[in-house]
Amino acid sequence: MLSSILWLGNVNFKANQKDESVIDNLPAVDTIGGLLGLSTVELEGVLVTRSFRGAKRSSSYCIPLTVPKAIESRDALAKDLYNRLFTWLVNRINAHLSAAHASKGASASSLMVGVLDIFGFEIFENNSFEQFLINFANEKLHSQFNQYM
């Protein structure tokens, strides 16, 4: 799964005569498809078109994407796959820890993996009040985390 996410970064697009995106390097899509168990045609369709159903759900439509929209679609797919992989991994670790902890006679809910994600400061030309509050809250969370860990 991680390999397919990394390979998605190698997928490049170019525009055809109608300004629709086409994949510039199909061997990368072949590799990703093999890793995910998808055909090259299926994966190519996902990357260069947007599909949706009609109001009555009896018909579906595919709209070709421009190159910038195809890049956004590729990146969104990579982010979603990474999110699902990360969630699966944390759930597996938590299940293993709970089972191992419960086998010792302790409460199964007392062990878990948690992730504290503290962002660095973002630098904008003009910071808004909202950004100030976000940065302030992050600093307070970071301080609290360091104090108790």
Contacts in CASP RR format, 6 or more apart in sequence:
PFRMAT RR
TARGET T0000
AUTHOR 0000-0000-0000
METHOD contacts of the structure
MODEL  1
MLSSILWLGNVNFKANQKDESVIDNLPAVDTIGGLLGLSTVELEGVLVTR
SFRGAKRSSSYCIPLTVPKAIESRDALAKDLYNRLFTWLVNRINAHLSAA
HASKGASASSLMVGVLDIFGFEIFENNSFEQFLINFANEKLHSQFNQYM
1 35 0 8 1.000
1 36 0 8 1.000
1 81 0 8 1.000
1 85 0 8 1.000
2 85 0 8 1.000
3 35 0 8 1.000
4 32 0 8 1.000
4 33 0 8 1.000
4 35 0 8 1.000
4 36 0 8 1.000
4 81 0 8 1.000
5 78 0 8 1.000
5 81 0 8 1.000
5 82 0 8 1.000
5 85 0 8 1.000
7 28 0 8 1.000
7 31 0 8 1.000
7 32 0 8 1.000
7 35 0 8 1.000
8 32 0 8 1.000
8 74 0 8 1.000
8 75 0 8 1.000
8 77 0 8 1.000
8 78 0 8 1.000
8 81 0 8 1.000
9 28 0 8 1.000
9 74 0 8 1.000
9 78 0 8 1.000
10 25 0 8 1.000
10 28 0 8 1.000
11 23 0 8 1.000
11 25 0 8 1.000
11 28 0 8 1.000
11 29 0 8 1.000
11 32 0 8 1.000
11 47 0 8 1.000
11 74 0 8 1.000
12 23 0 8 1.000
12 24 0 8 1.000
12 25 0 8 1.000
12 28 0 8 1.000
13 21 0 8 1.000
13 22 0 8 1.000
13 23 0 8 1.000
13 24 0 8 1.000
13 47 0 8 1.000
13 48 0 8 1.000
13 67 0 8 1.000
13 70 0 8 1.000
13 71 0 8 1.000
13 74 0 8 1.000
14 21 0 8 1.000
14 22 0 8 1.000
14 24 0 8 1.000
14 67 0 8 1.000
15 21 0 8 1.000
15 22 0 8 1.000
15 66 0 8 1.000
15 67 0 8 1.000
16 22 0 8 1.000
18 64 0 8 1.000
19 66 0 8 1.000
20 48 0 8 1.000
20 64 0 8 1.000
20 65 0 8 1.000
20 66 0 8 1.000
21 48 0 8 1.000
21 64 0 8 1.000
21 65 0 8 1.000
21 66 0 8 1.000
21 67 0 8 1.000
21 69 0 8 1.000
21 70 0 8 1.000
22 48 0 8 1.000
23 29 0 8 1.000
23 44 0 8 1.000
23 47 0 8 1.000
23 48 0 8 1.000
26 40 0 8 1.000
26 44 0 8 1.000
29 40 0 8 1.000
29 43 0 8 1.000
29 44 0 8 1.000
29 47 0 8 1.000
30 40 0 8 1.000
32 38 0 8 1.000
32 43 0 8 1.000
33 39 0 8 1.000
33 40 0 8 1.000
33 42 0 8 1.000
33 43 0 8 1.000
36 43 0 8 1.000
45 62 0 8 1.000
46 73 0 8 1.000
46 77 0 8 1.000
47 70 0 8 1.000
47 73 0 8 1.000
47 74 0 8 1.000
47 77 0 8 1.000
48 64 0 8 1.000
48 65 0 8 1.000
48 70 0 8 1.000
48 73 0 8 1.000
49 62 0 8 1.000
49 63 0 8 1.000
49 64 0 8 1.000
49 65 0 8 1.000
50 62 0 8 1.000
50 63 0 8 1.000
50 65 0 8 1.000
50 69 0 8 1.000
50 73 0 8 1.000
51 60 0 8 1.000
51 61 0 8 1.000
51 62 0 8 1.000
51 63 0 8 1.000
52 60 0 8 1.000
52 61 0 8 1.000
52 63 0 8 1.000
53 59 0 8 1.000
53 60 0 8 1.000
53 61 0 8 1.000
54 60 0 8 1.000
54 61 0 8 1.000
65 73 0 8 1.000
90 113 0 8 1.000
90 114 0 8 1.000
90 115 0 8 1.000
93 113 0 8 1.000
94 111 0 8 1.000
94 112 0 8 1.000
94 113 0 8 1.000
97 111 0 8 1.000
97 112 0 8 1.000
97 113 0 8 1.000
98 108 0 8 1.000
98 109 0 8 1.000
98 111 0 8 1.000
98 112 0 8 1.000
99 108 0 8 1.000
100 111 0 8 1.000
101 107 0 8 1.000
101 108 0 8 1.000
101 110 0 8 1.000
101 111 0 8 1.000
102 108 0 8 1.000
116 141 0 8 1.000
116 145 0 8 1.000
118 138 0 8 1.000
118 141 0 8 1.000
118 142 0 8 1.000
118 145 0 8 1.000
119 138 0 8 1.000
120 138 0 8 1.000
121 135 0 8 1.000
121 138 0 8 1.000
122 131 0 8 1.000
122 135 0 8 1.000
124 131 0 8 1.000
127 135 0 8 1.000
END
